[in-house]
Amino acid sequence: MPLPVPRRRAAATTDDRYEPVVLRTDDGLRLAALHWPGGSRELGCVVAHGFTGSSRNVDVQRICAGLVAAGAAVLAPDLRGHGRSGGATTAGAEEVHDIAAAVRWLRACGYRRVVVLGWSMGGTSVLRYAGLGGDADAVVSVSAPGTWWERGTRPMRIVHWIFESRTGRVLVRAARRTRVAPDAWATLPEAPAEVAGAIEPRPLLIVHGEDDHYFPLSHVEQLAAAAPSADVWVEPGMGHAELATTDDLLERIADWVLAAMRREPAVCDDERRD
């Protein structure tokens, strides 16, 4: 259940108080990002979008604005193959390098604590990043899968067709300006549920919609089983990812992040993971 924190903010709206940022990944890609500065250097949040999204998507910016309204700074990268970034997407496999680049940038700017939040493909990316030893103080995953190769829903069969066929890759590049790596799913690394347990004892919030038409509830069950100390919210009536994230849910996520940072001491620099 969500933490019982009093309501205090109006619904977030997008604004133009961000600044463009260029990130470099450790595997050599240039990523575009947007940075919303916070009032202090206490808390920075990385917001990772879903497949075919970007930092300039209206719902991604609404989410960023909500976190800024709660008092955090926000860095929203265009993940590889999306928006203004280079490279080609692998739907969460190699995107761990993108999350790492965003976290490094916030740390270099002096943000004392960094929370990584991701939606759908972005949720896969932040779970894998933190579960594989990434330098995050807390993790929020929304609408992420627990395992690879979901073909039981029509939307995911379409996603598989996009990734596994040249026609699908050409179509999504033309229609959504998203570049898919031709061999993205030839072999896949650890699935989110295989590494989520290693996020503990850091705070982890897993959010999933009861009516998610991409990933059925078996995925959130796998993640919850892998990370038994995580907070798990199964949201009645919620669909998938950013579009289904209401302003009320966004406020509760922001409240969770603030509460997690109040109860979780920052990791000393010499204790941080690479």
Long-range contacts (C-beta under 8 A, 24 or more apart in sequence): 1-233, 2-233, 2-252, 2-255, 2-256, 3-252, 3-255, 3-256, 3-259, 5-252, 5-255, 5-258, 5-259, 7-251, 9-66, 9-69, 9-70, 9-251, 9-254, 10-69, 11-247, 12-62, 12-63, 12-65, 12-66, 12-68, 12-69, 12-247, 12-250, 13-62, 13-65, 14-58, 14-61, 14-62, 14-64, 14-65, 15-65, 17-68, 18-64, 21-75, 21-105, 23-77, 23-98, 23-101, 23-102, 23-105, 24-101, 25-80, 25-97, 25-98, 25-100, 25-101, 26-97, 26-100, 26-101, 27-94, 27-97, 29-80, 29-85, 29-86, 29-87, 29-97, 29-98, 30-85, 30-86, 31-77, 31-78, 31-79, 31-80, 31-85, 31-86, 31-98, 31-101, 31-102, 32-77, 32-78, 32-83, 32-84, 32-85, 33-75, 33-76, 33-77, 33-78, 33-102, 33-105, 34-61, 34-64, 34-75, 34-76, 35-73, 35-74, 35-75, 35-76, 36-64, 36-65, 36-67, 36-68, 36-73, 36-74, 36-75, 36-76, 37-73, 38-68, 38-71, 38-72, 38-73, 38-74, 38-111, 39-71, 40-71, 41-73, 41-109, 41-110, 41-111, 41-112, 42-111, 42-112, 42-113, 43-71, 43-72, 43-73, 43-111, 43-112, 43-113, 43-114, 43-115, 43-257, 43-258, 43-261, 44-72, 44-73, 44-74, 44-75, 44-106, 44-109, 44-111, 44-113, 44-114, 44-115, 45-72, 45-73, 45-74, 45-75, 45-114, 45-115, 45-116, 45-117, 45-257, 46-74, 46-75, 46-76, 46-77, 46-99, 46-102, 46-103, 46-106, 46-114, 46-115, 46-116, 46-117, 46-126, 47-74, 47-75, 47-76, 47-117, 47-118, 47-122, 48-76, 48-77, 48-79, 48-95, 48-98, 48-99, 48-102, 48-116, 48-117, 48-118, 48-119, 48-121, 48-122, 48-123, 48-125, 48-126, 49-76, 49-78, 49-79, 49-82, 49-118, 49-119, 49-121, 49-122, 49-242, 50-119, 50-120, 50-121, 50-122, 50-123, 50-143, 50-241, 50-242, 51-89, 51-91, 51-120, 51-121, 51-159, 51-178, 52-82, 52-172, 52-176, 52-178, 53-82, 53-83, 53-119, 53-122, 53-242, 54-78, 54-82, 54-83, 54-84, 55-83, 56-83, 57-242, 59-242, 59-243, 59-245, 60-119, 60-242, 62-247, 62-250, 63-117, 63-119, 63-242, 63-245, 63-250, 66-247, 66-250, 66-251, 66-254, 67-117, 67-250, 67-254, 67-257, 69-254, 70-251, 70-254, 70-255, 70-257, 70-258, 71-258, 72-115, 72-254, 72-257, 73-106, 73-111, 75-102, 75-105, 75-106, 77-101, 77-102, 79-121, 79-122, 79-125, 81-178, 81-179, 81-180, 81-181, 82-177, 82-178, 82-179, 83-177, 87-179, 87-181, 88-179, 88-180, 88-181, 88-182, 88-184, 89-121, 89-178, 89-179, 89-180, 89-181, 89-184, 90-181, 90-184, 90-185, 91-121, 91-124, 91-159, 91-163, 91-184, 91-185, 92-121, 92-124, 92-125, 92-128, 92-192, 93-128, 93-184, 93-188, 93-189, 94-181, 95-121, 95-122, 95-124, 95-125, 95-128, 96-125, 96-128, 96-129, 96-132, 96-134, 98-125, 99-125, 99-126, 99-129, 99-134, 100-129, 100-134, 100-135, 103-129, 103-134, 103-135, 103-136, 104-135, 107-135, 112-266, 113-137, 113-138, 113-261, 113-266, 115-139, 115-140, 115-257, 115-260, 115-261, 116-140, 117-141, 117-142, 117-253, 117-257, 118-142, 118-144, 119-143, 119-144, 119-241, 119-242, 119-245, 120-144, 120-214, 120-240, 120-241, 120-242, 123-192, 124-192, 127-192, 127-195, 127-196, 127-199, 127-223, 128-189, 128-190, 128-192, 128-195, 130-198, 130-199, 130-202, 130-204, 131-190, 131-192, 131-194, 131-195, 131-196, 131-197, 131-198, 131-199, 132-190, 132-195, 132-198, 133-198, 133-273, 133-274, 134-273, 135-272, 135-273, 135-274, 136-202, 137-202, 137-203, 137-261, 137-264, 137-266, 137-267, 138-202, 138-203, 138-204, 138-205, 138-257, 138-260, 138-261, 138-264, 139-199, 139-202, 139-203, 139-204, 139-205, 140-204, 140-205, 140-207, 140-253, 140-256, 140-257, 141-192, 141-204, 141-205, 141-206, 141-207, 141-223, 142-207, 142-208, 142-241, 142-245, 142-253, 143-207, 143-208, 143-209, 143-212, 143-214, 143-215, 143-240, 143-241, 143-244, 144-192, 144-206, 144-208, 144-215, 144-219, 144-223, 145-191, 145-192, 145-214, 145-215, 145-219, 146-191, 146-192, 146-193, 146-196, 146-215, 146-218, 146-219, 146-220, 146-221, 146-222, 146-223, 146-226, 147-191, 147-192, 147-193, 147-219, 147-222, 148-185, 148-188, 148-191, 149-188, 150-214, 150-215, 150-216, 150-219, 152-216, 153-213, 153-214, 153-215, 153-216, 154-213, 155-213, 155-214, 155-240, 156-214, 156-215, 159-214, 160-185, 192-223, 193-219, 193-222, 193-223, 193-225, 193-226, 194-226, 196-223, 196-226, 196-227, 196-230, 197-226, 197-227, 197-228, 199-227, 199-230, 200-227, 200-229, 200-230, 201-229, 202-264, 203-231, 203-260, 203-263, 203-264, 204-229, 204-230, 204-231, 205-230, 205-231, 205-232, 205-233, 205-253, 205-256, 205-257, 205-260, 206-230, 206-231, 206-232, 206-233, 207-232, 207-233, 207-235, 207-249, 207-253, 208-232, 208-233, 208-234, 208-235, 208-238, 209-234, 209-235, 209-237, 209-238, 209-239, 209-240, 209-244, 210-234, 210-235, 210-236, 210-237, 210-238, 211-237, 211-238, 211-239, 212-238, 212-239, 212-240, 212-244, 213-239, 213-240, 214-240, 214-241, 215-240, 231-256
